[in-house]
Amino acid sequence: MAESTTREIGIIMNGVSGRMGYRQHLVRSILAIREQGGIELPDGTRVTVKPILVGRSAQKLAELAAAHGIADYTTDLDAALADPQWEIYADFLVTKARAAAIRKAIAAGKAIYTEKPTAESVGEALELARLARAAGVKTGVVHDKLYLPGLQKLKRLIDSGFFGRILSVRGEFGYWVFEGDWQPAQRPSWNYRTEDGGGIISDMFPHWNYVMENLFGEVKSVYAQAAVHIADRWDEKGEHYTATAEDAAYGIFELEGGIVAEINSSWTVRVNRDELVEFQVDGTHGSAVVGLFGAKIQHRNATPKPVWNPDLADEHDYDADWAEVPTNDVFLNGFRQQWEEYLTSYVLGTDYAFDLLAGARGVQLAEAGLQSSAEGRKIALPALTLD
């Protein structure tokens, strides 16, 4: 029996001092993969990972490296890109800095794995995808919401035919982000400045695009209303600033097959639901309500028959009509699961669906959402190609 081989992949991790880059991508994904001894492929090959941390502050990088037993870090991205031991470039920078760094990495021949949005405009996002194709490098874009336990349960319901014909999707996402004066804000201040790449549409519509197209169908059009509900905010230094980017967006999306999706995204809403994001899916044969973790269903045979009567209090307990979907699987952290899938695809040379073209479709929806809000009309989304 042939001995299994081990392949170590060097990964440039740019932007790990940020909340998402550090918590989800470094600690819960790459370091978790390293600690388990890598990934075993179907042919018995084991893939291990070796990160190099890249950022602007040598002191912060040194502290992170020391805390997690990481040997390599640098403030010189160009030097890391020039070193052949680092095969993959992973980007967790703020949106405004992302495209330039990815362009450099592609020119250096590195495989790409990046957060979304991949660029500030759909034209720039397509340019990156075309550059990657011309260079022959594999690309991957984070699609983390698809890996949430609740949405994986929803996918199982869809695949089983539970819903019959899906009619509509209703999504509610968000929570109250404090203004920063009497309580510190939970999100960085750049999120509320258009000039710094902020805004909930550019942040969340790329997520909603891949959720809709992978679960329900391709997005054909969008009608959106953006709002700056709270203009007066205070930054990390306690200094007042005026928000220029929207803190809430209300979108209606037309999907292939006649499905209508309505998704509200807001950092100015107080939560009155089981989880910070919930989707209700209604079909001819049944409905489901899913969140990050939970999922509950109501089959048509168990659907009550409400009668509208404003003169009498309704004593029916509608919540009791829903049944919880059991957790029959063991769900990994979604970021880690996608990292493992991307690394496997990279080593085996297989096609990877969540590439820079998929990322460009997310940017396209965000751009169309902003245009819709500015012009007060529905915007059609043409199919994107690299040709």
MIMINU-115755 format. One line per 10 residues: their letters; for each residue x, y, z of C-alpha. Coordinates in steps of 0.2 Angstrom, whole numbers, plus 5000, padded with zeros to 4 digits. Example, Ala and Ser with C-alpha at 12.3 -4.5 7.8 and 13.67 -1.06 7.14 Angstrom:
// residues 2
as = 5062/4978/5039; 5068/4995/5036;
***
This chain:
// residues 387
maesttreig = 5000/5000/5000; 5007/5017/4995; 5012/5029/5008; 5001/5045/5009; 5009/5061/5005; 5008/5078/5013; 5007/5094/5004; 5010/5111/5014; 5001/5126/5006; 5008/5143/5010;
iimngvsgrm = 4994/5156/5012; 4996/5175/5012; 4983/5182/5024; 4981/5200/5022; 4970/5210/5034; 4969/5197/5049; 4970/5211/5062; 4952/5215/5057; 4937/5207/5066; 4932/5195/5052;
gyrqhlvrsi = 4949/5191/5046; 4955/5187/5063; 4941/5178/5071; 4933/5168/5056; 4947/5166/5043; 4963/5165/5054; 4957/5157/5071; 4942/5147/5066; 4947/5142/5049; 4966/5141/5044;
laireqggie = 4972/5138/5062; 4959/5126/5065; 4964/5116/5049; 4982/5117/5055; 4978/5111/5072; 4968/5096/5065; 4983/5091/5055; 4976/5097/5038; 4964/5090/5026; 4964/5072/5020;
lpdgtrvtvk = 4959/5071/5001; 4950/5056/4993; 4967/5049/4986; 4974/5049/5004; 4985/5065/5001; 4985/5076/5016; 4985/5095/5014; 4992/5106/5028; 4992/5125/5028; 5005/5138/5033;
pilvgrsaqk = 5000/5156/5035; 5010/5172/5033; 5001/5187/5041; 5002/5203/5031; 4996/5220/5038; 5001/5238/5041; 5006/5237/5059; 5022/5226/5063; 5018/5227/5081; 5000/5220/5079;
laelaaahgi = 5006/5206/5067; 5020/5201/5079; 5007/5200/5094; 4995/5189/5083; 5010/5178/5077; 5016/5176/5095; 4999/5172/5102; 4995/5158/5089; 5012/5151/5085; 5014/5158/5068;
adyttdldaa = 5032/5159/5062; 5029/5172/5047; 5023/5189/5046; 5027/5205/5036; 5021/5223/5032; 5028/5220/5014; 5015/5213/5003; 5025/5214/4988; 5039/5203/4996; 5026/5190/5001;
ladpqweiya = 5019/5190/4983; 5036/5188/4976; 5040/5172/4987; 5035/5156/4978; 5032/5147/4995; 5016/5157/4997; 5004/5149/4984; 4987/5157/4989; 4983/5176/4992; 4969/5178/5004;
dflvtkaraa = 4961/5196/5006; 4951/5202/5021; 4955/5221/5018; 4942/5235/5018; 4933/5235/5001; 4942/5251/4995; 4959/5242/4996; 4954/5225/4990; 4955/5227/4971; 4972/5234/4970;
airkaiaagk = 4979/5220/4981; 4970/5206/4971; 4977/5214/4955; 4995/5213/4962; 4992/5195/4968; 4985/5189/4951; 5000/5197/4942; 5011/5187/4954; 5002/5171/4949; 4994/5168/4966;
aiytekptae = 4978/5159/4968; 4965/5170/4975; 4953/5168/4990; 4944/5184/4995; 4930/5192/5006; 4916/5201/4997; 4912/5213/4989; 4927/5209/4977; 4927/5227/4971; 4919/5244/4972;
svgealelar = 4910/5242/4955; 4904/5228/4944; 4916/5234/4930; 4931/5232/4942; 4925/5216/4948; 4924/5209/4931; 4941/5215/4927; 4948/5205/4941; 4939/5190/4935; 4945/5192/4918;
laraagvktg = 4963/5195/4924; 4962/5179/4934; 4956/5169/4919; 4970/5176/4908; 4983/5172/4921; 4976/5154/4924; 4974/5156/4943; 4960/5148/4953; 4949/5160/4963; 4937/5159/4977;
vvhdklylpg = 4925/5171/4985; 4918/5169/5003; 4900/5163/5002; 4898/5160/5021; 4880/5162/5023; 4876/5146/5013; 4885/5136/5026; 4875/5142/5040; 4866/5127/5049; 4849/5135/5046;
lqklkrlids = 4852/5138/5027; 4859/5120/5025; 4843/5113/5033; 4834/5125/5021; 4844/5118/5006; 4839/5100/5012; 4821/5105/5012; 4822/5112/4995; 4831/5097/4988; 4818/5085/4995;
gffgrilsvr = 4804/5095/4986; 4796/5099/5003; 4789/5116/4997; 4781/5111/4981; 4782/5126/4970; 4791/5140/4979; 4781/5156/4978; 4791/5169/4989; 4805/5172/5001; 4805/5185/5015;
gefgywvfeg = 4821/5190/5024; 4824/5200/5039; 4842/5204/5044; 4849/5217/5056; 4851/5224/5073; 4853/5240/5082; 4870/5247/5080; 4873/5261/5093; 4877/5278/5088; 4894/5279/5097;
dwqpaqrpsw = 4890/5293/5109; 4883/5285/5125; 4887/5267/5120; 4902/5262/5108; 4896/5256/5091; 4898/5238/5087; 4903/5241/5069; 4917/5252/5062; 4914/5270/5058; 4919/5268/5040;
nyrtedgggi = 4904/5257/5037; 4894/5273/5038; 4904/5283/5025; 4901/5281/5007; 4918/5289/5003; 4926/5275/5013; 4917/5261/5004; 4903/5260/5018; 4884/5256/5016; 4873/5241/5020;
isdmfphwny = 4869/5238/5002; 4887/5235/4997; 4890/5225/5012; 4874/5214/5012; 4867/5213/4994; 4882/5203/4988; 4877/5190/5002; 4859/5190/4997; 4864/5188/4979; 4873/5171/4982;
vmenlfgevk = 4860/5165/4994; 4846/5168/4982; 4855/5162/4966; 4861/5146/4975; 4845/5142/4984; 4831/5149/4974; 4836/5155/4957; 4846/5169/4948; 4841/5187/4952; 4833/5195/4937;
svyaqaavhi = 4829/5212/4944; 4829/5223/4960; 4819/5237/4967; 4827/5244/4982; 4825/5259/4994; 4841/5264/5004; 4840/5276/5019; 4851/5285/5031; 4840/5284/5046; 4853/5290/5058;
adrwdekgeh = 4865/5303/5052; 4873/5308/5068; 4886/5296/5074; 4902/5295/5084; 4918/5286/5078; 4931/5275/5087; 4939/5291/5095; 4923/5298/5101; 4922/5311/5088; 4906/5316/5079;
ytataedaay = 4904/5313/5061; 4889/5313/5048; 4885/5297/5040; 4885/5297/5021; 4881/5279/5018; 4864/5270/5020; 4861/5261/5037; 4846/5252/5030; 4840/5245/5014; 4823/5237/5008;
gifeleggiv = 4824/5227/4993; 4812/5217/4982; 4820/5205/4970; 4813/5195/4955; 4820/5178/4953; 4819/5166/4939; 4804/5155/4939; 4793/5169/4946; 4799/5169/4964; 4798/5185/4973;
aeinsswtvr = 4810/5189/4987; 4809/5203/4999; 4824/5206/5010; 4826/5220/5023; 4843/5224/5029; 4846/5237/5044; 4858/5243/5057; 4844/5253/5064; 4831/5239/5069; 4828/5232/5087;
vnrdelvefq = 4827/5213/5086; 4810/5205/5089; 4814/5188/5081; 4823/5172/5086; 4839/5176/5077; 4848/5191/5069; 4843/5184/5052; 4828/5175/5047; 4821/5169/5030; 4803/5164/5028;
vdgthgsavv = 4800/5153/5012; 4782/5150/5006; 4778/5136/4994; 4762/5128/4988; 4765/5112/4999; 4773/5120/5014; 4783/5134/5022; 4799/5136/5032; 4807/5149/5043; 4825/5148/5045;
glfgakiqhr = 4839/5157/5054; 4858/5155/5057; 4854/5139/5066; 4836/5135/5068; 4823/5129/5055; 4805/5126/5058; 4792/5120/5045; 4773/5120/5042; 4766/5108/5029; 4750/5112/5020;
natpkpvwnp = 4741/5098/5029; 4745/5107/5046; 4741/5124/5040; 4727/5133/5050; 4713/5142/5042; 4713/5160/5049; 4698/5171/5047; 4701/5190/5048; 4690/5197/5062; 4696/5214/5069;
dladehdyda = 4682/5214/5082; 4688/5198/5092; 4704/5194/5099; 4712/5179/5090; 4716/5166/5103; 4725/5154/5091; 4743/5150/5095; 4751/5152/5078; 4769/5148/5084; 4763/5131/5090;
dwaevptndv = 4758/5126/5072; 4777/5125/5067; 4788/5110/5069; 4807/5111/5072; 4818/5103/5059; 4830/5091/5068; 4849/5094/5068; 4854/5077/5060; 4871/5083/5054; 4886/5090/5062;
flngfrqqwe = 4889/5107/5055; 4907/5114/5054; 4910/5133/5056; 4904/5139/5039; 4920/5149/5035; 4931/5134/5039; 4920/5122/5029; 4922/5133/5013; 4940/5135/5016; 4942/5116/5016;
eyltsyvlgt = 4932/5115/5000; 4942/5128/4991; 4959/5121/4996; 4953/5103/4991; 4947/5111/4974; 4964/5120/4973; 4974/5104/4975; 4964/5093/4964; 4962/5106/4950; 4943/5104/4950;
dyafdllaga = 4931/5118/4945; 4925/5130/4959; 4909/5138/4957; 4911/5152/4970; 4924/5161/4960; 4927/5180/4955; 4913/5179/4942; 4901/5174/4956; 4908/5188/4966; 4905/5200/4952;
rgvqlaeagl = 4887/5195/4952; 4886/5200/4970; 4894/5217/4966; 4882/5219/4951; 4867/5217/4963; 4874/5230/4975; 4877/5242/4961; 4860/5239/4954; 4852/5241/4972; 4860/5258/4974;
qssaegrkia = 4855/5264/4956; 4837/5258/4960; 4836/5268/4976; 4844/5284/4967; 4832/5283/4952; 4816/5276/4961; 4814/5262/4948; 4816/5243/4946; 4833/5238/4938; 4835/5223/4927;
lpaltld = 4851/5213/4929; 4859/5206/4913; 4869/5190/4914; 4887/5193/4917; 4901/5184/4906; 4919/5185/4905; 4919/5186/4886;
***
